[in-house]
Amino acid sequence: MRKVYIDNAATTPLLAEVREAMTPYLGDVFGNPSSLHDWGNTAREAVEASRAQVAQLIGASADEIIFTGSGTESNNFAIKGLGLVQQAKGKHVVVSAIEHFSVLHSARTLEKWGFELSLVPVDKNGVVDPEDVRRSLRKDTVLVSIMHANGEVGTIEPIKEIGKVTKERGIVFHTDAVATAGTIPVDVQELGVDALSLAGNQFYGPQGVGALWLRKGVRIVPLLDGGVQEGGRRAGTENVPAIVGLGKAAELAKANMTARMEHLTRLRDRLLTELPAKIDHVVVTGHRQNRLPGNASFCVEFIEGESMLMLLDSQGVAVTSGSACTSRALKASHVLIAMGIPHELAQGSLLFSFGIHNTPEDIDYALEVLPPIVDRLRQMSPLYAKFIKASKGGS
Amino acid sequence: MPVYSEKVMEHFMNPRNVGEIENPDGVGEVGNPICGDMMTFYIKVKDNRLEDVKFKTFGCGAAIAVSSMVSEMAKGKTLEEAMKITPRSVADELEGLPKQKFHCSNLGAQALNKAIQDYLSRKKRGGGKE
């Protein structure tokens, strides 16, 4: 059976060049970067080289990069650390309604610790209006966090414009760039942010490693106390092989970005056009133009996402869904709900996220196997039966 | 995605008794698309036995497997026997359901029960078939 992986928003495969770069650090080169001997020096040099590579990817300087264990950790660190460090100044934070849970739930934790939280809404395409951010600001607002792009619906947010608003007011501005860093151009100076999260497994680096970029002079409270690793801001022995892999992945992403984007955009645009043409009652979610190059997200009416996923999986096609059934919390995607998509439609969410390994043949195959699956589930669906009856009986 | 038992997967991939019954003796509808699952059961009753059971389901893999299993368990049973089908007995027949999916199985037995109640109340009204 053909196997097609179109779930790169969940995690990207590790590139062979990245694996090769990592291999020595899983073997003979095992030193602790904090050690003051040859073994330590070699490991430290590798970590610092990676720091420079990551910094170059986002137009930053190397000493502003803090390595973490994941995008989730970077986001937790930013929200809690940048909030707590400023609590004498104010206790109000602003995030968008469609943030990743690692931002949203961290902000909720700040609430439990006595902060106040404002959620900025999005429009039907998932776009944050910078004026809504402005309106949410108060005298005691100390932190704004808006994601660079939403991995679930692909919408890219107007970070530059929002950055102007926060800069006017002198408020610290963080962006979760996990979905964008290494995928589309990200330049921290151009974006006008003060802190930015990224993760290795979103651009063909290893899982279990991320970074937080923090503008020089911006203070933060560490999440992890211990030694003086990462300038005392993130204690714990560094994950050297993963950090080396992240650096290599960053270097490759920067070198190949334009070609990768063109490839992904072609695949994305084809599916965005051909899937709704092939299957009735399918809605494209997210912004049509300001969109991640690899993201093709839909809602399929009258059926539920998990059953689509399982049947697609049985045909070798791996995708994801934001339906309630696929989430452990049994709640439909907060992103789709915030965009005003009705619950029953959100249940039919289906996300294809392309990677550089995908080919036009992968789309051919997905477009071949999906229509019978949708048809089969619709034949089983009481909602579809009602719709058919209503359209036959009605006007 | 939760890991389903082989039995759940088998029923999900090959669901039994999918469809509607024309002029059913009872219909039971439960759930709503907001929580994720919706099931409609149709029954045909002859001599106090479930001569035919069919269903339509909107929902996850577990919901579809549960519907299929309930229809299979109920078919041919007397009304009294069929009303004894519980979420627990359905889950057991399916060789277990993931914890967070157990609510789905509640719906299957409940929908069947509702269809039987519908039949009984129709009979009481003396209409029998509508």
Chai-1 contact restraints between the chains, C-beta under 6 A:
chainA,res_idxA,chainB,res_idxB,connection_type,confidence,min_distance_angstrom,max_distance_angstrom,comment,restraint_id
A,E304,B,F58,contact,1.0,0.0,6.0,A-B,restraint_1
A,E304,B,G59,contact,1.0,0.0,6.0,A-B,restraint_2
A,E304,B,C60,contact,1.0,0.0,6.0,A-B,restraint_3
A,E306,B,C60,contact,1.0,0.0,6.0,A-B,restraint_4
A,E306,B,G61,contact,1.0,0.0,6.0,A-B,restraint_5
A,S307,B,C60,contact,1.0,0.0,6.0,A-B,restraint_6
A,S307,B,G61,contact,1.0,0.0,6.0,A-B,restraint_7
A,S307,B,I64,contact,1.0,0.0,6.0,A-B,restraint_8
A,M310,B,G61,contact,1.0,0.0,6.0,A-B,restraint_9
A,A324,B,G36,contact,1.0,0.0,6.0,A-B,restraint_10
A,C325,B,G36,contact,1.0,0.0,6.0,A-B,restraint_11
A,C325,B,C60,contact,1.0,0.0,6.0,A-B,restraint_12
A,R328,B,Q100,contact,1.0,0.0,6.0,A-B,restraint_13
A,H343,B,I34,contact,1.0,0.0,6.0,A-B,restraint_14
A,E344,B,P33,contact,1.0,0.0,6.0,A-B,restraint_15
A,Q347,B,P33,contact,1.0,0.0,6.0,A-B,restraint_16
A,Q347,B,G36,contact,1.0,0.0,6.0,A-B,restraint_17
A,M380,B,V18,contact,1.0,0.0,6.0,A-B,restraint_18
A,M380,B,K56,contact,1.0,0.0,6.0,A-B,restraint_19
A,M380,B,T57,contact,1.0,0.0,6.0,A-B,restraint_20
A,S381,B,F58,contact,1.0,0.0,6.0,A-B,restraint_21
A,P382,B,M38,contact,1.0,0.0,6.0,A-B,restraint_22
A,P382,B,T40,contact,1.0,0.0,6.0,A-B,restraint_23
A,P382,B,K56,contact,1.0,0.0,6.0,A-B,restraint_24
A,P382,B,F58,contact,1.0,0.0,6.0,A-B,restraint_25
A,L383,B,F58,contact,1.0,0.0,6.0,A-B,restraint_26
A,A385,B,K56,contact,1.0,0.0,6.0,A-B,restraint_27
